[in-house]
Amino acid sequence: MLRESGIQQGTTKNKVALFRDVKTADALRRASPGIRRLFVNSGFGLNTYDSGVPDGFYPAEDEAVRNRIIRQFIKNMKETPLTGEYCGEFDISEFLSYILAARPFPATDSRRRSREPVDTGADPAHPARRVALYRIGFAVGLAVLAFAAIKLVEAMF
């Protein structure tokens, strides 16, 4: 479909992050339009795809695109007013915890059959990447808590 429309294939600009869990994707599709738009504008698709890697991992070859999408999502969360938006059953904090804890998973072939985690060679006690992701997660968590506090104060008055 991309080829037919004249869009160059294989670039990171036309890749989206898809959900593995049908229930999670369904919950996001039932959230308010502003919440859905936040995810779509950040590079997420609202459908599902089974990459074939175990739970808690993502395909190692997707790391650069994945990081770009996560950075865009964090930026959009900071810039998008979510006042009055409805998340429903979609739990943003659980989603963030999951994506920040996930680790790369190597591919032995195009079908990603290997089940061994990627050895990044980093010291597991102090990996710089994990520290940066936890800081981002903490900042996003604070933003979500601030949003919830504002909603609570609004409801009280």
Residue pairs with C-beta under 8 A, 6 or more apart in sequence:
2 8
2 9
2 14
3 9
7 14
8 14
12 64
12 65
12 68
15 43
15 62
15 65
16 43
16 44
16 45
16 69
17 43
17 44
17 45
17 65
17 66
17 69
18 25
18 44
18 45
18 47
18 48
18 49
19 25
19 28
19 44
19 45
19 46
19 47
19 48
19 49
20 48
20 49
20 50
20 51
20 55
21 48
22 48
24 90
24 95
25 46
25 47
25 48
27 88
27 89
27 90
27 91
28 35
28 36
28 39
28 46
28 90
29 36
29 46
30 88
30 89
30 90
31 85
31 86
31 87
31 88
31 90
32 84
32 85
32 86
32 87
32 88
34 80
34 82
34 84
34 85
35 82
35 85
35 86
35 87
35 90
36 46
37 80
38 73
38 76
38 77
38 80
38 82
39 46
39 73
40 46
41 72
41 76
42 69
42 72
42 73
42 76
43 68
43 69
43 72
43 73
44 69
44 73
51 58
51 59
51 62
51 112
52 111
52 112
52 113
53 59
53 105
53 112
54 105
54 115
56 101
56 102
56 103
57 102
57 103
57 104
57 105
57 117
58 66
58 102
58 103
58 104
58 105
59 104
59 105
59 107
59 112
60 104
60 105
60 106
60 107
60 118
61 107
63 104
70 99
70 133
70 136
74 136
74 139
74 140
77 140
77 143
78 143
82 147
83 147
83 150
83 151
83 154
92 144
93 141
93 144
96 137
96 140
96 141
96 144
97 137
100 133
100 134
100 136
100 137
103 117
103 118
104 117
104 118
104 120
105 112
105 114
105 117
105 118
106 114
106 116
106 117
106 118
107 113
107 114
108 114
120 127
120 129
122 128
122 129
